[in-house]
């Protein structure tokens, strides 16, 4: 009895013709395609876990006989290949999961006064502009106004001029506004309203004063330029506001 029975097929039909493959095997036979080398392709047909036929790229189909030892050897070889591929996929997947777990956690949320941290200046302007006797620095608005009615510091005047309406030239002195200091900053808005044609708009001017100058700006150093020291927010509605009141 011959060990193999040769079945000759046209080479092109073995590579591309599904009709021959269907004719060569019943539907329950499993087909595995293996590329051993760039120039060699092997088609393996299995039925109920046993190898029943091999087909090489040169077009020779060899049907194995019923020798159980021959079938078991080929089956073990194929299972070893499948096991190797499966283990490789599992290893790569597990390695990816380890790398994902080792990624650093995001930094904690920044503490923002009045939102998720204590607000030490709930009154806004009048709670920051105080007389700091230990530093010999009086920053109350009334004290600053007394200075400005005589002369405004040139650096501060330049910032104010940059926010003034087009065509307006500031004189370098501020008029006496003692009556307006009873309600800060609402009293300031009488002249410094949005769209004012007689004075720099309050919002643009105050942002220029408080957020420029770097290390020379006390708001940037002592108060870290924190927006919520001035602007208060209702976190339930998202509405912003500015507190106003008498000087302390």
Buried (B, 14 or more C-beta within 10 A) or exposed (E): EEEBEEEEBEEEBBBEEEEBBEEBBEEEBEEEEEEEEEEEBBBBBBBEEBBBBBBBBEBBBEBBEEEEEBBEEBBEEBEEEEEEEEEEEEEEEEEEEEEEEEEEEEEEEEEEBBEEEEBEBEBBBBBBBBEEEEEEEBBBBBBBBBEBBEEBEEEBBEBBBEBBEEEEEBEBEBEEBEEBBEBBBBBBBEBBBEEBEEBBBBBBBBBBBBEBBEEEBBBBEEBEBBBBBBEBBEEEEEEEEBBBBEBE
